[in-house]
Amino acid sequence: MLMIRLQRVGRVHEPTFRLVLTDSKNGPKSGKYLKVLGSYDARRENKIEQFDVPAIKEWMSKGAKLSVTVHNFLVSKKVLTGKKLNALPKRTKIEKAAEPVVEAPKAATAPATEAAPVAA
């Protein structure tokens, strides 16, 4: 399956991204791609983005899937219509257990007063 995703390029601490069409089995750091569809530089003040929108729509019509980040980016730029998707990872059981558990205060109960037999 073909995938449209961001590929990080640039020097250390100076990230720029390349929008690429690649096979979904290729990792994002593999450097393998079929076609470059644009670029994005988030460090600049004006956040330079250069996307080939007709080519992106053409590949989407041919069955290419978008990564969640690219989908959200295109929705925010009004290239696509729809809602943004949640890109954060799902929480694990360990993270859920680490949260402090807040219990509701218990209702005041009267202590049970039973007459204890007194030994004489």
N, C-alpha and C positions, 0 to 999 in steps of 0.2 A: 504494500500500500504506500502511496506517495504521501509525503508530509511536508507542509510549509511551516518552517520554524526559524527561530533566530539562532545564529551561530556567532559565538563571541570571537572577535578578532581584536588585534591591537596589542599594545605593550602592557606590562604589569602596571596595575593601578590606573590604566587609561583605557577602559573598555569601550569599544565600538562594536556594533553588531551588524551582521550581514543577514539579510532575509533570503533563505535558500529553499529550494525544492530538493528534497532528498528522499531516499527510501526510509521507511519508518524503522527498519532494522539497524540502520546506521546510527551510531550514537552522535550526540551533538558536538562532541569533541573530536570525532574521527577525521573531519576535514573533507569527507566525501560528499559531493552534492552533484545534482544534475544541472541546475541552473540557478544563477543569482537573480533574485527578483527585487532587490533593493538593499538599502543600508539605513542604519539608524545610529546617531551619535547622541547619547543622553547627557554627556558632560558639557556640551556647549550651552550657552545661555539661551539660544533660540531653538535648541533641540532639533538638529537637522535630521529630517527624515526624507528619504527619496525612495518611494515605492512605485513599482510598475503595476498600477492598479488594474489595467486591462489584462495583463498577463496573469495576475493573481486570480482574477475572476474566471479567466479561461481555464486555468488549471483546476480551480474548484469545480467547474462544470464537468471536467473530465474525471472527477472523483478524488482529487487530492484533499486531504484533511488538514485543518489548521490546528496548530498547538493552541493551548488555552491562552497563553500570553499574547500570541499574534491575534487571536480572535478578539480579545479584550482591547487590544491596541487599535484594530480596525473599526471596532464598534465606537470607540471614543473619538476617532477621526471621522465618523459618519460615512465610512466606506461600506460597512455592513449595517443592516438593521437588526435589532434584537437586544437582548439583555447581556450584560457581562456575566462571565462564568467565574466561579470560585477557583482561584489558582492555588490556594493554600492547601497543604497536605492535610489529610484527615488525621484526627487526633487518635492516639493509641490508648490502650488500656492503662499503660504505665503513667501517661500524662494525666489521665482522668483520676487515677488513684492519688497522685501527688497533690491535687487540689485540696484545700482545707474543707472539711465537711462541716457545714453550719446546721446545727439541729435547732428545732423550734423549742422554746422554753417550755418545760413541763408545767402542768397545772399544779398548784399547791394542793397537796394531799395531807389530810390530817393523819398524824401517826396513830397507829393502832394501839389502843390502851387496853390491854388485857390484864385482868387481876391475876398476879402470880401468887401461887400458894406460899404462905409464909410458914417456915418450919419453926415450931416452938421448942 
